[in-house]
Amino acid sequence: MTASAMLVCPACQAKNRVPEARLVEQPKCGKCQALLLSVEPLVLNGALLGRLLAHESLPLVVDFWAPWCGPCQQMAPIFAAAAANFQGQFRLAKLDTEAHSAAAAQWAIRSIPTLIAFHQGKEIARQSGALSASQLQQWLQSLVV
């Protein structure tokens, strides 16, 4: 039996089972045909974050950030590049803590930027503070599950 991953569609939030070998082939949602994975970080709200944590099997790395935060702005292009480089290994996403303060409070975000890595709905790692490209790459590689 072929190993597969469960992916939540960011557009319609339907659950999709995708063979792991096809994760790098731009898989589409079986319900709405939207791309399941993007080379850009997924923009989250609290509800979508909850759905991903409940159903997604691909490790999820969330950048908790705010628009007024200088270090967050500096790290944004680095995080975006990592989303492309690690596509199929991780789903990288961003959550604006100003717009979604309840989700930030739920995950006890005390400083920004804060990265939290989740696997199968559980927090597996946390990193506060901006990272360089090489530091982010090392941190992500240390998370390979």
N, C-alpha and C positions, 0 to 999 in steps of 0.2 A: 504494500500500500504506500502511495506517495505521501510524503509529509506535506501538510498544508498549513497556511496561516489564516486566521480569522481577521478580516479587515472591516472596519466600519466606514461606510461611505460618508465623506464630509458633506456631500450635497443633500442626500435624503436620509442619512443615518441608518440605512439598511445594512445588515450583516452579510458579508461575502466571504466564502471560503475560496482561497487562492492557493494553488500549488506553490510551494516555496521556490521552485525553479523559475516560476513566472513573475516573481516579485519585481524583477528588474525590467520587465517587458511592458511597463505602463498598463497594468491591469485596470479594467473598467468595471463599474458597478453593474451587476446583473439586472437591477431594477431600473435605474435611471441613466445608465451608460456614462456617468461622470467618471473621471479618472479617480482611482482609489488612492494613489500615491502621487505626490508631486515633487518636483525638484525644489520647490519653495516650501518654507515652513508653513504648516497649517495654522490658520488663525482660529483660535478657540474662543468659545464662551463657556460658562459654567456647565450648561447642559451637555454640550458636545464633549467636554472633558469627562464628565460623568459617564457618558455612553462609551467613550473610548476605554476608560478604565474598567468598565464592566464587561466589555466584549472583545476588545482588541488583543490579539496574541503577539503582535509585533511590539518590541519594547518601544515605549513612548518617552521622549525627552521634551520637557516643557520649559520654555524660557518665560519666567514670570518677570515682566518688565513694565515700565511706565513711559509715556511720551516725553515727560519733562526730564528724564534721567539721562545725563550725559554719557555715563559708561554704558547704559543700555543702547544708546544710539551708536556708540562706537562698536559695540559687539554685534549689532544687527547684521551687517554684511558678512561677518565671520560665521555667524550662526546660519545664515542663508546658504553660504557656500558649503557648510557641513551637511545641510539637508540634501544637497545634490550629491555630495561625496558618499554619504552613508545611506542613500536610498535603497530600500529593500532590506537593510539591516535594522534600521530604527525609523520610527516616524518622529520627525522633529516638528514641534509646534510652539506657538507663542500665545501667551495670555496676557492681555493688558490689565494690570492690577487696578488701574483707575476705573476702567469701565466695568470690571468684574470683581469688585472688592470682596464679595462673599466667597468666591472661589479662592482668592488670595488668603482670606482669613481661615478658610477650611484647611489649607495646607500650611498655615503658620508662616507666611512669608513676612519676614522681619526686615529684610534688606533686598535691594534690587540692584542689578539683575540677580536672580536666583534660578539655577537650573535644577530641576528634579527629574530623575529617571525613574520610570515605573515599568514593572514587568508583571503581567497577569494581575493588574489592579493594585499592586503593592509598590510602595516607594522602596527603591533599592539603592539609591544614591542621591546626594544633594551637594550642590556647589554654589556658594554665594560669592558674588563679585565677578567682574568682567574677566574674560579669558582671552588670550591671544589665540590665533589660529592653531598654533602647534599645541598649546595647552588644551584647547577644546578637543583636538584630535586625540591626544593622549588620554584625556578623560573618557571620551566615547569608546576608545579601544579597550579601556580597562573595564567597561561595562558589558562587553560581549558575553551574552548569556547562552 
